[in-house]
Amino acid sequence: MGEAGAGDGALVAAARAGDEPAFAELVERHRRELQVHCYRMLGSFEESEDLVQETFLRAWRGRETFQGRSTYRAWLYRIATNACLDFLDRHPRRPRPRETGQAQDAYAVPPPAEVRWLQPYPDRLLEPAASGETEPDAAVVGKETIELAFLVALQHLPPGQRAALILRDVLGWPAGETAVLLGTSVDSVKSALKRARSTLRTHLPEHRLEWSPPAAPTARERELLRRFMDAHERADTAALAELLSEDVRMTMPPRPFWFSGREAVEAFSAHAFGPDSPLYRGEWRSVPTRANRQPAVAGYVRLPGDSAYRPQVLNVLRTGGGRIVEITVFEPRLFPAFGLPSTLS
């Protein structure tokens, strides 16, 4: 929890006295990790951007209240956490159960809950935070606790439990510091953490109970991504089906649709590319990217009569055993955040 840099004392003093450049220098060095923290709390990339700005506004207005009893970083985390808790208090939301009647499920597994506000997080915005292993932010994004499966599981926790689990299990804060930040007792933190861990286990996918640093994509995974892109560009649903696990699942936040099992996903793909679809006869281009430390593919389509390929979809993939085990389909509104072009020629 140490403060980075030996000259921070003078910088903090200047910021407390109202020196805007000094304040900006202090807070900007923590922007990336604070946005990831807000993203875990909220599950929404766009809202996390807004809440970081709210954090900095609150910090500026309350700059004189920093007394140096903690690091400036810890102080900012307290403000960010409270800003997120206030937001969730004003906009309460919980994952909604889906209607089982909509299930395309050959395996009779329970339908996944709807997390309509879920958005992907661009890996390119994680890299600066993790660029130096000696920096405090390196641990913030260096685990699989940024994967979509973990984000969805977090959204099932009440906000207070969510904050306690993120601070203790993800960021590794001591129980005492977590209690101070949350304005509660150590016993309350321990109780909240125990309940949160129990709930989390019921919502994480199998084999995701232990979190380890993500490894670089293997040659097998890169080939799987290449074949997925090729099948998508050719609208070849049979080739796509060959890449899927038997129990693959597809969800489409914020839309309520979901599909479970290879046959169901293949049938949906055939419909999406088929004569009844407005995208029928469209030509597809794929651009690889990464979201939430997972492989992702940006899909562009050029419709008859158009001169350009336009953003259509962002598919985030979870792989296992050499197959695609989950596809989360997002709308293209976040393409700019991923550094993706607005059109392809």
CORBEL-V767840 format. One record per residue. N is the residue number from 0. RES is the residue in three letters. D_CENTER is the distance of its C-alpha to the mean C-alpha in Angstrom with 1 decimal. Layout:
n->[N | N]
res->[RES | RES]
d_center->[D_CENTER | D_CENTER]
This chain:
n->[0 | 1 | 2 | 3 | 4 | 5 | 6 | 7 | 8 | 9 | 10 | 11 | 12 | 13 | 14 | 15 | 16 | 17 | 18 | 19 | 20 | 21 | 22 | 23 | 24 | 25 | 26 | 27 | 28 | 29 | 30 | 31 | 32 | 33 | 34 | 35 | 36 | 37 | 38 | 39 | 40 | 41 | 42 | 43 | 44 | 45 | 46 | 47 | 48 | 49 | 50 | 51 | 52 | 53 | 54 | 55 | 56 | 57 | 58 | 59 | 60 | 61 | 62 | 63 | 64 | 65 | 66 | 67 | 68 | 69 | 70 | 71 | 72 | 73 | 74 | 75 | 76 | 77 | 78 | 79 | 80 | 81 | 82 | 83 | 84 | 85 | 86 | 87 | 88 | 89 | 90 | 91 | 92 | 93 | 94 | 95 | 96 | 97 | 98 | 99 | 100 | 101 | 102 | 103 | 104 | 105 | 106 | 107 | 108 | 109 | 110 | 111 | 112 | 113 | 114 | 115 | 116 | 117 | 118 | 119 | 120 | 121 | 122 | 123 | 124 | 125 | 126 | 127 | 128 | 129 | 130 | 131 | 132 | 133 | 134 | 135 | 136 | 137 | 138 | 139 | 140 | 141 | 142 | 143 | 144 | 145 | 146 | 147 | 148 | 149 | 150 | 151 | 152 | 153 | 154 | 155 | 156 | 157 | 158 | 159 | 160 | 161 | 162 | 163 | 164 | 165 | 166 | 167 | 168 | 169 | 170 | 171 | 172 | 173 | 174 | 175 | 176 | 177 | 178 | 179 | 180 | 181 | 182 | 183 | 184 | 185 | 186 | 187 | 188 | 189 | 190 | 191 | 192 | 193 | 194 | 195 | 196 | 197 | 198 | 199 | 200 | 201 | 202 | 203 | 204 | 205 | 206 | 207 | 208 | 209 | 210 | 211 | 212 | 213 | 214 | 215 | 216 | 217 | 218 | 219 | 220 | 221 | 222 | 223 | 224 | 225 | 226 | 227 | 228 | 229 | 230 | 231 | 232 | 233 | 234 | 235 | 236 | 237 | 238 | 239 | 240 | 241 | 242 | 243 | 244 | 245 | 246 | 247 | 248 | 249 | 250 | 251 | 252 | 253 | 254 | 255 | 256 | 257 | 258 | 259 | 260 | 261 | 262 | 263 | 264 | 265 | 266 | 267 | 268 | 269 | 270 | 271 | 272 | 273 | 274 | 275 | 276 | 277 | 278 | 279 | 280 | 281 | 282 | 283 | 284 | 285 | 286 | 287 | 288 | 289 | 290 | 291 | 292 | 293 | 294 | 295 | 296 | 297 | 298 | 299 | 300 | 301 | 302 | 303 | 304 | 305 | 306 | 307 | 308 | 309 | 310 | 311 | 312 | 313 | 314 | 315 | 316 | 317 | 318 | 319 | 320 | 321 | 322 | 323 | 324 | 325 | 326 | 327 | 328 | 329 | 330 | 331 | 332 | 333 | 334 | 335 | 336 | 337 | 338 | 339 | 340 | 341 | 342 | 343 | 344]
res->[MET | GLY | GLU | ALA | GLY | ALA | GLY | ASP | GLY | ALA | LEU | VAL | ALA | ALA | ALA | ARG | ALA | GLY | ASP | GLU | PRO | ALA | PHE | ALA | GLU | LEU | VAL | GLU | ARG | HIS | ARG | ARG | GLU | LEU | GLN | VAL | HIS | CYS | TYR | ARG | MET | LEU | GLY | SER | PHE | GLU | GLU | SER | GLU | ASP | LEU | VAL | GLN | GLU | THR | PHE | LEU | ARG | ALA | TRP | ARG | GLY | ARG | GLU | THR | PHE | GLN | GLY | ARG | SER | THR | TYR | ARG | ALA | TRP | LEU | TYR | ARG | ILE | ALA | THR | ASN | ALA | CYS | LEU | ASP | PHE | LEU | ASP | ARG | HIS | PRO | ARG | ARG | PRO | ARG | PRO | ARG | GLU | THR | GLY | GLN | ALA | GLN | ASP | ALA | TYR | ALA | VAL | PRO | PRO | PRO | ALA | GLU | VAL | ARG | TRP | LEU | GLN | PRO | TYR | PRO | ASP | ARG | LEU | LEU | GLU | PRO | ALA | ALA | SER | GLY | GLU | THR | GLU | PRO | ASP | ALA | ALA | VAL | VAL | GLY | LYS | GLU | THR | ILE | GLU | LEU | ALA | PHE | LEU | VAL | ALA | LEU | GLN | HIS | LEU | PRO | PRO | GLY | GLN | ARG | ALA | ALA | LEU | ILE | LEU | ARG | ASP | VAL | LEU | GLY | TRP | PRO | ALA | GLY | GLU | THR | ALA | VAL | LEU | LEU | GLY | THR | SER | VAL | ASP | SER | VAL | LYS | SER | ALA | LEU | LYS | ARG | ALA | ARG | SER | THR | LEU | ARG | THR | HIS | LEU | PRO | GLU | HIS | ARG | LEU | GLU | TRP | SER | PRO | PRO | ALA | ALA | PRO | THR | ALA | ARG | GLU | ARG | GLU | LEU | LEU | ARG | ARG | PHE | MET | ASP | ALA | HIS | GLU | ARG | ALA | ASP | THR | ALA | ALA | LEU | ALA | GLU | LEU | LEU | SER | GLU | ASP | VAL | ARG | MET | THR | MET | PRO | PRO | ARG | PRO | PHE | TRP | PHE | SER | GLY | ARG | GLU | ALA | VAL | GLU | ALA | PHE | SER | ALA | HIS | ALA | PHE | GLY | PRO | ASP | SER | PRO | LEU | TYR | ARG | GLY | GLU | TRP | ARG | SER | VAL | PRO | THR | ARG | ALA | ASN | ARG | GLN | PRO | ALA | VAL | ALA | GLY | TYR | VAL | ARG | LEU | PRO | GLY | ASP | SER | ALA | TYR | ARG | PRO | GLN | VAL | LEU | ASN | VAL | LEU | ARG | THR | GLY | GLY | GLY | ARG | ILE | VAL | GLU | ILE | THR | VAL | PHE | GLU | PRO | ARG | LEU | PHE | PRO | ALA | PHE | GLY | LEU | PRO | SER | THR | LEU | SER]
d_center->[23.9 | 26.4 | 26.5 | 26.3 | 29.6 | 33.1 | 33.9 | 31.3 | 34.1 | 35.8 | 32.5 | 31.6 | 35.1 | 35.0 | 31.8 | 33.3 | 36.4 | 34.5 | 34.1 | 31.2 | 30.8 | 30.7 | 28.1 | 25.9 | 26.3 | 25.3 | 22.1 | 20.9 | 20.8 | 18.1 | 16.0 | 13.2 | 12.8 | 13.4 | 10.6 | 8.1 | 10.2 | 10.1 | 6.4 | 6.8 | 10.0 | 9.2 | 6.1 | 7.1 | 7.0 | 10.8 | 11.5 | 10.1 | 12.5 | 15.2 | 14.9 | 15.3 | 18.3 | 19.5 | 19.3 | 21.4 | 23.8 | 24.4 | 24.9 | 27.4 | 29.2 | 29.4 | 30.0 | 33.4 | 32.0 | 30.5 | 33.3 | 32.1 | 31.9 | 28.4 | 26.7 | 25.5 | 22.0 | 22.3 | 23.8 | 20.9 | 18.4 | 20.8 | 20.9 | 17.1 | 16.8 | 19.8 | 18.5 | 15.4 | 17.9 | 20.3 | 17.9 | 17.1 | 20.9 | 21.7 | 19.2 | 19.2 | 17.1 | 16.6 | 15.5 | 18.6 | 20.7 | 21.4 | 25.0 | 26.1 | 28.6 | 25.9 | 25.1 | 25.8 | 26.0 | 28.7 | 27.5 | 27.6 | 24.3 | 23.0 | 20.8 | 17.1 | 16.5 | 15.3 | 12.1 | 13.1 | 10.9 | 7.6 | 6.3 | 4.8 | 4.6 | 8.1 | 9.5 | 12.6 | 11.4 | 10.6 | 14.1 | 16.2 | 14.8 | 15.6 | 18.8 | 21.3 | 21.5 | 23.8 | 21.5 | 19.9 | 16.4 | 16.7 | 16.0 | 12.9 | 10.7 | 13.4 | 12.4 | 10.5 | 8.9 | 5.6 | 6.2 | 5.4 | 8.8 | 8.4 | 5.9 | 8.6 | 11.3 | 10.6 | 11.2 | 14.6 | 15.7 | 17.9 | 16.6 | 19.1 | 18.4 | 14.7 | 15.7 | 18.3 | 16.2 | 13.6 | 16.6 | 18.7 | 16.9 | 13.9 | 15.8 | 19.2 | 21.0 | 24.5 | 25.3 | 27.7 | 25.4 | 22.7 | 25.6 | 26.8 | 23.4 | 23.1 | 26.8 | 27.8 | 29.6 | 28.7 | 29.9 | 27.6 | 24.6 | 25.7 | 26.3 | 22.9 | 21.3 | 23.5 | 22.6 | 18.8 | 19.1 | 21.4 | 19.1 | 16.1 | 18.4 | 19.3 | 15.8 | 14.5 | 15.8 | 19.0 | 19.0 | 15.6 | 17.5 | 18.0 | 15.3 | 16.6 | 15.9 | 14.7 | 17.7 | 18.4 | 18.6 | 22.0 | 24.6 | 24.3 | 20.6 | 21.4 | 24.3 | 22.2 | 19.9 | 23.2 | 24.8 | 21.9 | 22.2 | 26.0 | 26.1 | 23.9 | 26.1 | 29.2 | 28.0 | 29.2 | 28.0 | 30.2 | 28.7 | 25.2 | 26.2 | 27.6 | 24.1 | 22.7 | 23.1 | 25.5 | 23.0 | 20.1 | 17.9 | 16.6 | 14.8 | 14.5 | 12.6 | 14.2 | 17.3 | 18.7 | 19.8 | 19.1 | 21.1 | 21.9 | 24.1 | 25.1 | 27.9 | 25.9 | 23.2 | 26.2 | 28.0 | 25.2 | 24.9 | 28.7 | 28.6 | 26.0 | 28.1 | 31.4 | 34.3 | 33.0 | 29.8 | 29.9 | 28.3 | 31.3 | 33.1 | 30.1 | 29.6 | 26.2 | 24.7 | 21.5 | 19.6 | 17.5 | 14.3 | 11.2 | 7.5 | 5.2 | 8.9 | 10.1 | 12.9 | 12.6 | 15.6 | 16.4 | 19.4 | 22.2 | 25.3 | 28.8 | 30.9 | 34.7 | 36.4 | 33.4 | 33.5 | 29.8 | 26.7 | 24.2 | 20.4 | 19.9 | 16.7 | 13.6 | 13.4 | 10.7 | 12.8 | 13.1 | 16.5 | 19.1 | 22.9 | 23.1 | 21.7 | 18.7 | 17.8 | 15.0 | 14.2 | 11.5 | 13.3 | 12.0 | 14.6 | 15.3 | 15.0 | 12.4 | 14.6 | 16.0 | 12.9 | 12.8 | 16.5 | 17.6 | 21.1 | 22.1 | 24.6 | 26.1 | 29.9]
